[in-house]
């Protein structure tokens, strides 16, 4: 979920998977694309 500047400062990106390993994998995939 991407939340655009909820407090007028920085944007927020929330990454959540079914468990710790799924979340870690999703975050790593995103980092690899950046």
mmCIF file of the N, C-alpha and C atoms, coordinates in Angstrom:
data_MODEL
# 
_entry.id   MODEL 
# 
loop_
_atom_site.group_PDB 
_atom_site.id 
_atom_site.type_symbol 
_atom_site.label_atom_id 
_atom_site.label_alt_id 
_atom_site.label_comp_id 
_atom_site.label_asym_id 
_atom_site.label_entity_id 
_atom_site.label_seq_id 
_atom_site.pdbx_PDB_ins_code 
_atom_site.Cartn_x 
_atom_site.Cartn_y 
_atom_site.Cartn_z 
_atom_site.occupancy 
_atom_site.B_iso_or_equiv 
_atom_site.pdbx_formal_charge 
_atom_site.auth_seq_id 
_atom_site.auth_comp_id 
_atom_site.auth_asym_id 
_atom_site.auth_atom_id 
_atom_site.pdbx_PDB_model_num 
ATOM 1   N N  . UNK A 1 1  ? 0.856  -1.173  0.000  1.00 0.00 ? 1  UNK A N  1 
ATOM 2   C CA . UNK A 1 1  ? 0.000  0.000   0.000  1.00 0.00 ? 1  UNK A CA 1 
ATOM 3   C C  . UNK A 1 1  ? 0.897  1.229   0.000  1.00 0.00 ? 1  UNK A C  1 
ATOM 4   N N  . UNK A 1 2  ? 0.568  2.180   -0.839 1.00 0.00 ? 2  UNK A N  1 
ATOM 5   C CA . UNK A 1 2  ? 1.341  3.418   -0.944 1.00 0.00 ? 2  UNK A CA 1 
ATOM 6   C C  . UNK A 1 2  ? 0.477  4.563   -0.444 1.00 0.00 ? 2  UNK A C  1 
ATOM 7   N N  . UNK A 1 3  ? 0.943  5.272   0.554  1.00 0.00 ? 3  UNK A N  1 
ATOM 8   C CA . UNK A 1 3  ? 0.198  6.377   1.150  1.00 0.00 ? 3  UNK A CA 1 
ATOM 9   C C  . UNK A 1 3  ? 0.966  7.663   0.866  1.00 0.00 ? 3  UNK A C  1 
ATOM 10  N N  . UNK A 1 4  ? 0.340  8.562   0.121  1.00 0.00 ? 4  UNK A N  1 
ATOM 11  C CA . UNK A 1 4  ? 0.999  9.809   -0.269 1.00 0.00 ? 4  UNK A CA 1 
ATOM 12  C C  . UNK A 1 4  ? 0.969  10.805  0.883  1.00 0.00 ? 4  UNK A C  1 
ATOM 13  N N  . UNK A 1 5  ? 2.149  11.178  1.347  1.00 0.00 ? 5  UNK A N  1 
ATOM 14  C CA . UNK A 1 5  ? 2.379  12.216  2.360  1.00 0.00 ? 5  UNK A CA 1 
ATOM 15  C C  . UNK A 1 5  ? 1.231  12.387  3.360  1.00 0.00 ? 5  UNK A C  1 
ATOM 16  N N  . UNK A 1 6  ? 1.009  11.391  4.215  1.00 0.00 ? 6  UNK A N  1 
ATOM 17  C CA . UNK A 1 6  ? -0.130 11.469  5.127  1.00 0.00 ? 6  UNK A CA 1 
ATOM 18  C C  . UNK A 1 6  ? -0.047 12.627  6.123  1.00 0.00 ? 6  UNK A C  1 
ATOM 19  N N  . UNK A 1 7  ? 1.141  13.076  6.418  1.00 0.00 ? 7  UNK A N  1 
ATOM 20  C CA . UNK A 1 7  ? 1.305  14.161  7.392  1.00 0.00 ? 7  UNK A CA 1 
ATOM 21  C C  . UNK A 1 7  ? 1.998  15.371  6.778  1.00 0.00 ? 7  UNK A C  1 
ATOM 22  N N  . UNK A 1 8  ? 1.934  15.461  5.448  1.00 0.00 ? 8  UNK A N  1 
ATOM 23  C CA . UNK A 1 8  ? 2.529  16.597  4.766  1.00 0.00 ? 8  UNK A CA 1 
ATOM 24  C C  . UNK A 1 8  ? 4.038  16.502  4.608  1.00 0.00 ? 8  UNK A C  1 
ATOM 25  N N  . UNK A 1 9  ? 4.627  15.388  4.970  1.00 0.00 ? 9  UNK A N  1 
ATOM 26  C CA . UNK A 1 9  ? 6.075  15.219  4.865  1.00 0.00 ? 9  UNK A CA 1 
ATOM 27  C C  . UNK A 1 9  ? 6.421  14.186  3.824  1.00 0.00 ? 9  UNK A C  1 
ATOM 28  N N  . UNK A 1 10 ? 6.798  13.026  4.271  1.00 0.00 ? 10 UNK A N  1 
ATOM 29  C CA . UNK A 1 10 ? 7.227  11.950  3.383  1.00 0.00 ? 10 UNK A CA 1 
ATOM 30  C C  . UNK A 1 10 ? 6.073  11.010  3.055  1.00 0.00 ? 10 UNK A C  1 
ATOM 31  N N  . UNK A 1 11 ? 6.171  10.378  1.871  1.00 0.00 ? 11 UNK A N  1 
ATOM 32  C CA . UNK A 1 11 ? 5.223  9.335   1.508  1.00 0.00 ? 11 UNK A CA 1 
ATOM 33  C C  . UNK A 1 11 ? 5.564  8.082   2.309  1.00 0.00 ? 11 UNK A C  1 
ATOM 34  N N  . UNK A 1 12 ? 4.616  7.159   2.395  1.00 0.00 ? 12 UNK A N  1 
ATOM 35  C CA . UNK A 1 12 ? 4.803  5.929   3.162  1.00 0.00 ? 12 UNK A CA 1 
ATOM 36  C C  . UNK A 1 12 ? 4.486  4.742   2.266  1.00 0.00 ? 12 UNK A C  1 
ATOM 37  N N  . UNK A 1 13 ? 5.333  3.731   2.291  1.00 0.00 ? 13 UNK A N  1 
ATOM 38  C CA . UNK A 1 13 ? 5.088  2.493   1.565  1.00 0.00 ? 13 UNK A CA 1 
ATOM 39  C C  . UNK A 1 13 ? 4.988  1.369   2.582  1.00 0.00 ? 13 UNK A C  1 
ATOM 40  N N  . UNK A 1 14 ? 3.870  0.630   2.558  1.00 0.00 ? 14 UNK A N  1 
ATOM 41  C CA . UNK A 1 14 ? 3.657  -0.477  3.481  1.00 0.00 ? 14 UNK A CA 1 
ATOM 42  C C  . UNK A 1 14 ? 3.732  -1.770  2.681  1.00 0.00 ? 14 UNK A C  1 
ATOM 43  N N  . UNK A 1 15 ? 4.603  -2.681  3.113  1.00 0.00 ? 15 UNK A N  1 
ATOM 44  C CA . UNK A 1 15 ? 4.737  -3.983  2.470  1.00 0.00 ? 15 UNK A CA 1 
ATOM 45  C C  . UNK A 1 15 ? 4.398  -5.038  3.508  1.00 0.00 ? 15 UNK A C  1 
ATOM 46  N N  . UNK A 1 16 ? 3.402  -5.860  3.214  1.00 0.00 ? 16 UNK A N  1 
ATOM 47  C CA . UNK A 1 16 ? 2.993  -6.896  4.164  1.00 0.00 ? 16 UNK A CA 1 
ATOM 48  C C  . UNK A 1 16 ? 2.699  -8.189  3.420  1.00 0.00 ? 16 UNK A C  1 
ATOM 49  N N  . UNK A 1 17 ? 3.270  -9.274  3.907  1.00 0.00 ? 17 UNK A N  1 
ATOM 50  C CA . UNK A 1 17 ? 3.021  -10.586 3.338  1.00 0.00 ? 17 UNK A CA 1 
ATOM 51  C C  . UNK A 1 17 ? 2.291  -11.464 4.333  1.00 0.00 ? 17 UNK A C  1 
ATOM 52  N N  . UNK A 1 18 ? 2.052  -12.701 3.935  1.00 0.00 ? 18 UNK A N  1 
ATOM 53  C CA . UNK A 1 18 ? 1.336  -13.635 4.815  1.00 0.00 ? 18 UNK A CA 1 
ATOM 54  C C  . UNK A 1 18 ? 2.134  -13.959 6.069  1.00 0.00 ? 18 UNK A C  1 
ATOM 55  N N  . UNK A 1 19 ? 3.460  -13.900 5.942  1.00 0.00 ? 19 UNK A N  1 
ATOM 56  C CA . UNK A 1 19 ? 4.330  -14.183 7.080  1.00 0.00 ? 19 UNK A CA 1 
ATOM 57  C C  . UNK A 1 19 ? 5.639  -13.423 6.889  1.00 0.00 ? 19 UNK A C  1 
ATOM 58  N N  . UNK A 1 20 ? 6.546  -13.601 7.817  1.00 0.00 ? 20 UNK A N  1 
ATOM 59  C CA . UNK A 1 20 ? 7.814  -12.863 7.777  1.00 0.00 ? 20 UNK A CA 1 
ATOM 60  C C  . UNK A 1 20 ? 8.588  -13.125 6.486  1.00 0.00 ? 20 UNK A C  1 
ATOM 61  N N  . UNK A 1 21 ? 8.637  -14.378 6.057  1.00 0.00 ? 21 UNK A N  1 
ATOM 62  C CA . UNK A 1 21 ? 9.399  -14.710 4.852  1.00 0.00 ? 21 UNK A CA 1 
ATOM 63  C C  . UNK A 1 21 ? 8.775  -14.102 3.597  1.00 0.00 ? 21 UNK A C  1 
ATOM 64  N N  . UNK A 1 22 ? 7.442  -14.123 3.505  1.00 0.00 ? 22 UNK A N  1 
ATOM 65  C CA . UNK A 1 22 ? 6.762  -13.538 2.347  1.00 0.00 ? 22 UNK A CA 1 
ATOM 66  C C  . UNK A 1 22 ? 6.971  -12.029 2.309  1.00 0.00 ? 22 UNK A C  1 
ATOM 67  N N  . UNK A 1 23 ? 6.925  -11.399 3.466  1.00 0.00 ? 23 UNK A N  1 
ATOM 68  C CA . UNK A 1 23 ? 7.145  -9.954  3.536  1.00 0.00 ? 23 UNK A CA 1 
ATOM 69  C C  . UNK A 1 23 ? 8.573  -9.614  3.142  1.00 0.00 ? 23 UNK A C  1 
ATOM 70  N N  . UNK A 1 24 ? 9.531  -10.373 3.647  1.00 0.00 ? 24 UNK A N  1 
ATOM 71  C CA . UNK A 1 24 ? 10.935 -10.138 3.310  1.00 0.00 ? 24 UNK A CA 1 
ATOM 72  C C  . UNK A 1 24 ? 11.158 -10.305 1.812  1.00 0.00 ? 24 UNK A C  1 
ATOM 73  N N  . UNK A 1 25 ? 10.564 -11.329 1.227  1.00 0.00 ? 25 UNK A N  1 
ATOM 74  C CA . UNK A 1 25 ? 10.716 -11.578 -0.203 1.00 0.00 ? 25 UNK A CA 1 
ATOM 75  C C  . UNK A 1 25 ? 10.108 -10.448 -1.031 1.00 0.00 ? 25 UNK A C  1 
ATOM 76  N N  . UNK A 1 26 ? 8.927  -9.981  -0.652 1.00 0.00 ? 26 UNK A N  1 
ATOM 77  C CA . UNK A 1 26 ? 8.279  -8.884  -1.378 1.00 0.00 ? 26 UNK A CA 1 
ATOM 78  C C  . UNK A 1 26 ? 9.104  -7.608  -1.279 1.00 0.00 ? 26 UNK A C  1 
ATOM 79  N N  . UNK A 1 27 ? 9.633  -7.324  -0.108 1.00 0.00 ? 27 UNK A N  1 
ATOM 80  C CA . UNK A 1 27 ? 10.456 -6.129  0.074  1.00 0.00 ? 27 UNK A CA 1 
ATOM 81  C C  . UNK A 1 27 ? 11.736 -6.230  -0.758 1.00 0.00 ? 27 UNK A C  1 
ATOM 82  N N  . UNK A 1 28 ? 12.345 -7.404  -0.779 1.00 0.00 ? 28 UNK A N  1 
ATOM 83  C CA . UNK A 1 28 ? 13.574 -7.585  -1.548 1.00 0.00 ? 28 UNK A CA 1 
ATOM 84  C C  . UNK A 1 28 ? 13.305 -7.435  -3.042 1.00 0.00 ? 28 UNK A C  1 
ATOM 85  N N  . UNK A 1 29 ? 12.175 -7.984  -3.520 1.00 0.00 ? 29 UNK A N  1 
ATOM 86  C CA . UNK A 1 29 ? 11.809 -7.836  -4.932 1.00 0.00 ? 29 UNK A CA 1 
ATOM 87  C C  . UNK A 1 29 ? 11.659 -6.362  -5.300 1.00 0.00 ? 29 UNK A C  1 
ATOM 88  N N  . UNK A 1 30 ? 11.025 -5.594  -4.430 1.00 0.00 ? 30 UNK A N  1 
ATOM 89  C CA . UNK A 1 30 ? 10.849 -4.162  -4.688 1.00 0.00 ? 30 UNK A CA 1 
ATOM 90  C C  . UNK A 1 30 ? 12.194 -3.443  -4.709 1.00 0.00 ? 30 UNK A C  1 
ATOM 91  N N  . UNK A 1 31 ? 13.052 -3.737  -3.752 1.00 0.00 ? 31 UNK A N  1 
ATOM 92  C CA . UNK A 1 31 ? 14.378 -3.113  -3.692 1.00 0.00 ? 31 UNK A CA 1 
ATOM 93  C C  . UNK A 1 31 ? 15.172 -3.432  -4.955 1.00 0.00 ? 31 UNK A C  1 
ATOM 94  N N  . UNK A 1 32 ? 15.067 -4.670  -5.426 1.00 0.00 ? 32 UNK A N  1 
ATOM 95  C CA . UNK A 1 32 ? 15.790 -5.070  -6.632 1.00 0.00 ? 32 UNK A CA 1 
ATOM 96  C C  . UNK A 1 32 ? 15.324 -4.286  -7.865 1.00 0.00 ? 32 UNK A C  1 
ATOM 97  N N  . UNK A 1 33 ? 14.064 -3.851  -7.866 1.00 0.00 ? 33 UNK A N  1 
ATOM 98  C CA . UNK A 1 33 ? 13.523 -3.098  -9.002 1.00 0.00 ? 33 UNK A CA 1 
ATOM 99  C C  . UNK A 1 33 ? 13.916 -1.623  -8.966 1.00 0.00 ? 33 UNK A C  1 
ATOM 100 N N  . UNK A 1 34 ? 14.332 -1.132  -7.814 1.00 0.00 ? 34 UNK A N  1 
ATOM 101 C CA . UNK A 1 34 ? 14.649 0.297   -7.693 1.00 0.00 ? 34 UNK A CA 1 
ATOM 102 C C  . UNK A 1 34 ? 16.015 0.638   -8.239 1.00 0.00 ? 34 UNK A C  1 
# 
